[in-house]
């Protein structure tokens, strides 16, 4: 009999869904009976079950994630690791926020879910749950997404497929673990310098303007109550700097003291504003390079930094610094 204790926290997502109306999926009864459906989980650890909420993750609000951060901290005090069952749609954002807020936890936090509900034949839920509990019982202190055959660092991961069972990737960081015939945990798992600024607290500023440019897009000024801007630029960080409306946007943000963070529309690689003349022009107007941050890690970092009252200069420094093992 194992002596490890793992807390399973249910938040919803496809894993626990059932049919609604005719064929569409909606949250079903919460997973009270998960141990009846996957009894082998008991062979891996002593389990504590907590239902935080039961929703499609597309409805996730910042307060939900902050509640989870508090819940995980209190559960980690009485267990060896935590598994978070979460919908895939916003899992990468939740994993990014939790990756920063719980970087000092010292215990595994394993997010998982599935593409097909647990109750359906050929579901990926059973395997993902078994792998997630296995990882949570191993003691490697990471906040990561366990899905398909891999465990990925949360602050480096993104959803890349709506149908493949290998639904997540971390394009700029090798997986933390491979889950095949054997569980192979790589040496960089749990090994990252902990540099989350102490001022970061449980406040997520969500009044952000996010732009995803395309040729011809009108550059409208952000709303008066906007606290920060994120632009998902082309390739290495290029933007149409010949556009007066875009230049106006940069000048407007500079006047108002709003940070303008530039990430890339490309998943792999990152922003280097020095590569092209256009990137340099954006830099000259105050653009902050998002480097190799995923869109979710960039949003999480910007929201937490603004929530902590960081200045534009401090946010610039934050994006040049890996807080919790995220590629920068
Ligand atoms: N819409 C679902 C959710 O994110 C998708 C999933 O879980 O795969 O809750």
Boltz pocket constraint, residues with backbone or C-beta under 6 A from the ligand:
constraints:
  - pocket:
      binder: B
      contacts: [[A, 12], [A, 13], [A, 14], [A, 15], [A, 55], [A, 56], [A, 57], [A, 58], [A, 86], [A, 87], [A, 88], [A, 89], [A, 90], [A, 113], [A, 114], [A, 115]]
      max_distance: 6.0
